[in-house]
Amino acid sequence: MDTFLNAWRPRVLSLVRMVSAFLFMQHGGQKILGFPAPARGEFELFSLIGAAGVLELFGGALLLAGLYTRPVAFVLSGQMAFAYFIAHHPQGFWPLNNGGELAIMFCFVFFYLVFAGGGSWSLDRVQGRR
C-alpha cells in the first residue's frame, strides 16, 4: 500500500494545488469581474481590495497552471496572512468566530507549496523547474 501511495504523492500534490488555486481564483474573480458572485463594491485597482483581487485572480491562475509555483505560493501565502490579520483577527481571536478559517487554510496550503513545489502535473515540471 505504501508503494502505491508514494507513487501517487506528486499527482495528488498537483490536484491539491489545482483545486486550491481554482477556489482561490474565485475570490479574485468576484472582486475584479463580479463573477462567480457579485462584487461587494466597485473595483479599484489601486486599493488593498484591488491588489488582493489581482493577486487572487492572476496568482491563482499561475498556481492552477503550476507556473512559478514556489515564488507565487510564497507571495500568496503572505497575502493570506496579511488578509487574516487586517480583516479577520480584529473581529475576534477565534477564526471560527471572525470568519478567518479560509484565509488561514489558504495561507498554510500555499506555504506548503513553497516547499513542495507544484507536483508532477505542473508547467514547472514540464519546463524542468522543480
Phi, psi and omega in degrees: 000319179299322179298315179297311182296318179296324179294327182270352183309310182294330179287318179292324173303316178298319179296317178299317178299313184292316180294317178299317180295317179299315178295321180294319181299331180298327179292320176292319177299321178296315183292318187270315189254348186069027181218138009274356176236153180300143177295150181276350179191179179289141181283125174235113185302315185268062176213169177299318180294320179296314178297319178298317180299317179296313179299318182294314183286309186277322174296320176298322178295319177297318178295320179302318179281343183075035181253125185056042187307309186295309179294323179294316179298324178298313180296315183291327175298315177297320178300317181290325175296315178300313180300319180298310185285337178275315189260328189255309185305322178299343180272359178146163185287315188278125181303326178297325181275334183258005177075018186261006184301317183293320178298317179294317181297313177300317180305312185279331173294315179294323177298320176298319181296333175303320183270326186273336185082192187267352181088183187285335180258071180216154176292331175302316181294319179297321182276358177088004174274138180241000000 
